[in-house]
């Protein structure tokens, strides 16, 4: 059994665990009070011993080593415990400014829930099923937080380090490192960029955590973590097609449906009395159906929904008694345009087998 009063199970790459480490570093906590070790020392996150401490199998987790041992999962709860337990040691992290708690809350509710879009292989990313939408939302949340940053002082809410600082900073290290891998600028909104650079320069504990996380992220990168991730190592590098020109308005089309993701228009060489093409506006590597991956679940579902609605539209020539949905895939499938498209055919009884 550990001789330390507490054990924090965490690893350097954990941005949520890093907020706990920052509190410990700022309070200059000795190892006999809180010892930091890896969950691998217990056999890993899914080992029976670790799951007995944190049934979620996540990091970080704080073990309270007393006569009646207990454990605390979830980084925000751990931080608040440490701030209370060691209230008389070092900074309080509770400045007289409501924005500290608000920034921490916005971070936990709207950023950590979708941050996986920057390093996980496939969706979902919180409520988002597409990586691009999750990244756009992450940027929007950073803009919101930027509005809360005080103009004066080293930290987010002024001269005193806050819970908002230690919560947000490790995630921003992730963002600065990972955004460029997805073609995004590493520059943050103005006040956040200034805060990030200044706190690394002027606060040794933040600089320490910055180095810890970056060292671990570089190992991820060297190991090819992003090589097979869509929008990072994988990109759509095929040439534009006639469909891109229709989407951009360079070529006219008889459009029957149009939203932010899907476009549908009448086929100029109809193979049935009613013949509509349904396409994704962003090809996103879907030059053929065989390239579909988990990143495409949402758009494929939307295309089917749109196709179903079109097949019920008698004003387009459909009978209301059914239609045929066709996806030609590759040369053997008769595909002519390398941009995934669904043919919705109707207006007459279809024969089987097709040609």
C-alpha positions in Angstrom: 0.0 0.0 0.0 1.2 3.5 -0.8 2.7 5.5 2.0 1.4 8.7 0.4 -1.9 10.1 1.6 -3.2 10.3 -2.0 -2.4 8.7 -5.3 -3.2 10.5 -8.5 -3.4 8.0 -11.4 -2.5 9.9 -14.6 -0.2 10.1 -17.5 1.5 13.1 -19.2 -0.7 13.1 -22.3 -3.9 13.4 -20.3 -5.1 17.0 -20.7 -7.8 16.5 -18.1 -5.4 15.0 -15.7 -3.0 17.9 -16.4 -5.3 20.3 -14.7 -4.9 18.3 -11.5 -1.1 18.2 -11.9 -1.1 21.9 -12.4 -2.8 22.4 -9.0 -0.3 20.1 -7.3 2.6 21.8 -8.9 1.4 25.3 -8.0 0.8 24.2 -4.4 4.3 22.5 -4.4 2.7 19.4 -3.1 5.2 16.8 -1.8 4.9 13.2 -2.9 4.1 12.0 0.7 0.8 14.0 0.3 0.0 13.2 -3.3 1.9 10.7 -5.4 1.4 10.7 -9.2 1.7 7.3 -10.9 0.4 5.7 -14.2 -2.7 3.5 -14.3 -0.3 1.0 -15.9 1.1 0.4 -12.5 -2.2 -1.3 -11.7 -2.4 -3.1 -15.1 -4.0 -0.4 -17.2 -7.3 1.5 -17.3 -9.3 -1.7 -17.9 -7.7 -3.8 -15.2 -9.8 -5.0 -12.4 -7.8 -3.1 -9.8 -8.1 0.2 -11.6 -11.8 -0.3 -12.4 -12.4 -0.8 -8.7 -11.2 2.8 -8.2 -12.8 4.2 -11.3 -15.6 2.1 -12.9 -15.5 4.3 -16.0 -12.0 3.2 -16.8 -10.9 6.8 -17.5 -8.1 9.1 -16.3 -7.4 10.8 -14.0 -8.5 9.2 -10.7 -7.5 10.2 -7.2 -7.2 7.5 -4.6 -7.5 8.6 -0.9 -5.3 6.3 1.0 -6.7 6.3 4.5 -8.1 3.7 7.0 -11.2 3.8 4.9 -9.8 4.2 1.4 -11.9 5.8 -1.3 -11.4 7.3 -4.7 -12.5 10.3 -6.8 -12.8 10.1 -10.6 -13.3 13.1 -12.9 -10.7 15.8 -13.1 -13.0 18.8 -12.1 -14.1 16.9 -8.9 -10.5 16.0 -8.1 -9.4 19.6 -8.6 -12.1 20.9 -6.3 -11.2 18.3 -3.7 -7.5 19.3 -3.8 -8.4 23.0 -3.6 -10.5 22.4 -0.5 -8.2 19.8 1.1 -5.2 22.0 0.7 -6.9 25.4 0.9 -4.2 26.9 3.1 -1.4 25.8 0.8 -0.4 27.9 -2.2 -2.9 29.6 -4.4 -6.7 29.1 -3.9 -7.5 29.0 -7.7 -10.7 30.8 -6.7 -10.2 34.5 -7.5 -13.1 36.9 -6.8 -14.2 36.7 -10.4 -17.1 34.5 -11.6 -15.5 34.1 -15.0 -13.0 31.5 -13.6 -15.8 29.0 -12.9 -17.6 30.0 -16.1 -14.5 29.3 -18.3 -13.9 26.0 -16.5 -17.6 25.0 -17.0 -17.6 26.0 -20.7 -14.5 24.1 -21.2 -15.9 20.9 -19.6 -19.3 21.1 -21.2 -18.5 22.2 -24.8 -14.8 21.5 -25.5 -13.7 18.3 -23.7 -16.9 16.6 -24.9 -15.8 17.1 -28.6 -12.0 17.3 -28.4 -11.7 13.7 -29.6 -12.3 15.1 -33.1 -8.6 16.1 -33.0 -7.1 12.7 -32.3 -9.7 9.9 -32.3 -9.9 7.7 -35.4 -13.7 8.0 -36.0 -16.9 9.7 -34.7 -18.9 10.3 -32.7 -17.3 13.4 -31.2 -19.8 14.3 -28.5 -23.0 15.2 -30.4 -21.2 15.5 -33.7 -20.9 12.7 -36.3 -18.6 14.6 -38.6 -15.1 15.8 -37.7 -15.4 19.0 -39.7 -18.5 20.1 -37.7 -16.9 19.2 -34.4 -13.7 21.2 -35.3 -15.9 24.2 -36.3 -17.8 24.0 -33.0 -14.5 23.8 -31.0 -13.3 27.0 -32.7 -16.6 28.7 -31.9 -16.3 27.8 -28.2 -12.8 29.2 -28.1 -14.1 32.5 -29.5 -16.8 32.5 -26.8 -14.1 31.9 -24.1 -11.9 34.6 -25.6 -14.6 37.2 -24.9 -14.3 36.3 -21.2 -10.6 36.8 -20.8 -9.6 39.9 -18.9 -7.5 42.5 -20.6 -5.0 42.9 -17.8 -3.0 40.3 -15.8 -1.0 37.2 -16.5 -4.0 34.8 -16.1 -7.4 34.5 -17.6 -9.2 36.5 -14.9 -6.4 38.8 -13.9 -3.3 38.5 -11.6 -4.4 35.4 -9.8 -4.2 31.9 -11.3 -7.6 30.3 -11.4 -9.5 27.1 -12.0 -10.3 28.4 -15.4 -6.5 28.6 -16.2 -5.6 25.1 -15.1 -8.7 23.6 -16.8 -8.3 25.3 -20.2 -4.5 25.4 -20.6 -3.8 21.7 -21.1 -6.5 21.5 -23.8 -5.1 24.5 -25.6 -1.8 22.7 -25.8 -3.7 20.0 -27.6 -5.4 22.5 -29.9 -2.1 24.3 -30.8 -0.4 21.0 -31.6 -3.3 19.3 -33.5 -5.1 22.1 -35.4 -2.4 22.3 -38.1 -2.7 18.6 -38.7 -6.2 19.3 -40.0 -5.3 22.3 -42.0 -6.4 24.8 -39.3 -4.3 27.7 -38.1 -2.5 27.2 -34.8 -3.3 30.8 -33.9 -5.9 31.2 -31.1 -8.3 34.1 -30.7 -6.4 37.2 -29.8 -6.6 37.3 -26.0 -6.3 33.5 -25.6 -3.2 33.5 -27.8 -1.6 36.2 -25.7 -2.5 34.4 -22.4 -1.2 31.1 -23.7 2.2 32.5 -24.7 2.6 34.7 -21.6 1.7 32.0 -19.1 4.3 29.6 -20.6 6.9 32.3 -20.6 6.2 33.5 -17.0 4.9 30.6 -15.0 7.3 27.7 -14.6 4.5 25.2 -13.6 2.5 25.9 -16.7 5.7 25.6 -18.7 6.4 22.2 -17.1 2.9 20.9 -18.0 3.3 22.3 -21.5 6.5 20.3 -21.9 5.0 17.1 -20.4 2.0 17.2 -22.8 4.1 18.1 -25.9 6.6 15.4 -25.3 3.8 12.8 -25.1 2.0 14.3 -28.2 5.2 14.1 -30.2 5.5 10.4 -29.4 1.9 10.0 -30.7 2.9 11.8 -33.9 6.1 9.9 -34.4 4.0 6.7 -33.9 1.8 7.7 -36.8 -1.3 8.5 -34.7 -2.7 10.9 -37.4 -1.7 9.0 -40.5 -5.0 7.2 -40.9 -7.3 9.9 -39.5 -9.6 11.7 -42.0 -8.7 15.3 -42.7 -5.2 14.8 -41.2 -3.3 11.9 -42.7 -6.2 11.1 -45.1 -7.4 13.8 -47.5 -9.6 13.9 -50.6 -7.0 14.5 -53.3 -9.0 13.5 -56.3 -9.9 16.1 -59.0 -13.0 18.1 -59.0 -16.0 16.8 -61.0 -18.9 18.2 -62.8 -20.9 17.9 -59.6 -18.5 20.3 -57.9 -19.4 22.8 -60.6 -23.1 22.3 -60.1 -22.6 22.7 -56.3 -20.7 26.0 -56.9 -23.3 27.3 -59.3 -20.9 27.2 -62.3 -23.2 24.8 -64.2 -27.0 25.1 -64.0 -29.1 22.3 -62.7 -32.8 21.6 -62.0 -32.4 21.5 -58.2 -35.2 19.8 -56.2 -33.5 19.8 -52.8 -30.7 21.9 -51.2 -29.4 22.1 -47.7 -26.0 22.6 -46.1 -25.0 19.0 -46.7 -27.0 17.5 -49.5 -28.0 18.6 -53.0 -30.5 16.8 -55.3 -31.3 17.6 -58.9 -32.9 16.1 -62.0 -30.7 13.8 -64.1 -30.1 15.5 -67.6 -30.3 12.0 -69.2 -33.2 10.4 -67.3 -33.5 6.6 -67.3 -37.0 6.7 -66.0 -40.0 9.2 -66.1 -38.7 10.4 -62.7 -34.9 10.4 -62.2 -33.2 12.5 -59.5 -29.5 12.5 -58.4 -28.7 12.9 -54.7 -25.1 14.0 -53.8 -23.1 15.1 -50.8 -22.0 18.7 -51.1 -18.7 17.9 -49.5 -17.4 14.8 -51.2 -15.0 14.2 -48.2 -13.2 11.4 -50.0 -16.5 9.7 -51.1 -15.5 9.4 -54.7 -17.0 6.0 -54.5 -19.1 4.0 -52.0 -16.2 1.7 -51.3 -14.4 4.6 -49.6 -17.1 5.0 -47.0 -16.0 4.9 -43.4 -17.4 5.7 -40.0 -16.7 9.4 -40.8 -19.5 9.2 -43.4 -22.3 7.7 -41.3 -24.1 10.9 -40.9 -24.0 12.1 -44.6 -25.0 8.6 -45.9 -28.0 8.6 -43.5 -29.0 12.1 -44.6 -28.7 11.2 -48.3 -31.0 8.2 -47.7 -33.5 10.4 -45.9 -33.5 12.9 -48.7 -33.9 10.1 -51.3 -36.9 8.8 -49.4 -38.6 12.1 -49.3 -37.9 12.7 -53.1 -39.4 9.2 -53.9 -42.7 10.3 -52.3 -42.9 13.6 -54.3 -45.5 13.0 -57.1 -44.8 16.5 -58.4 -41.4 15.2 -59.6 -43.1 12.3 -61.5 -42.9 9.6 -58.9 -46.1 7.5 -58.5 -46.2 7.3 -54.8 -46.1 3.5 -55.0 -42.3 3.2 -54.7 -39.1 3.9 -56.4 -35.7 2.4 -57.1 -32.5 3.7 -55.4 -29.3 2.9 -57.3 -25.6 3.6 -56.4 -23.2 2.8 -59.1 -19.8 2.0 -57.6 -16.6 1.9 -59.7 -16.1 0.9 -63.3 -17.8 -2.5 -63.0 -20.8 -0.8 -61.3 -21.2 1.7 -64.1 -20.1 4.8 -62.1 -19.3 7.7 -64.4 -18.6 10.6 -62.0 -16.2 10.0 -59.2 -18.4 11.7 -56.6 -20.8 9.5 -54.7 -24.3 9.9 -56.0 -27.6 8.1 -55.5 -30.0 7.7 -58.4 -33.7 7.9 -57.4 -35.7 6.4 -60.2 -39.5 6.1 -60.5 -42.6 7.0 -62.4 -43.0 3.4 -63.7 -42.8 -0.1 -62.5 -39.2 -1.3 -62.3 -38.0 -4.6 -63.7 -35.7 -7.1 -62.0 -32.9 -7.9 -62.4 -31.5 -4.5 -63.4 -29.2 -4.4 -66.5 
